[in-house]
Structure formats: structure tokens, C-alpha cells
Amino acid sequence: MKITKSPDGKWQVLGADEEVLETCETNAQAWRALDRLANEPTNRAENTVDWLFSNSLKAL
């Protein structure tokens, strides 16, 4: 995946086949969208919540 700027000034997240996966207003929003699409936590709080959730499922 990669991020490009479109002619209209918006930012796009492109897949491996150059298909537009998401369009965003800012570069930061585009990078956040890329992280979400790649299933990457974007900050420590999200990482903690993901860890807690995955471990709570193991307890069931």
C-alpha cells in the first residue's frame, strides 16, 4: 500500500494494484487509514486495547 496526493488536493491510500482504498482530506488521516487497513495499532492506547481484547478472548 502507498499514499499519493490526487490532483484535487486530497490524499489517497492505494492498494498493491493501484486501486484507491480510501480518500482523505489530510496526509495524517491518510497515514492513519493505511495503519488501520494494515491492522497496525496507531498508538500505545490502541495497542493496549488490542492486547487486552485478544487476551480476554483466550480466557473464554
Summary of the structure (lengths in Angstrom):
residues: 60
radius of gyration: 14.8
end to end distance: 35.2
largest distance: 50.1
contacts: 136
relative contact order: 0.14
helix: 45%
strand: 22%
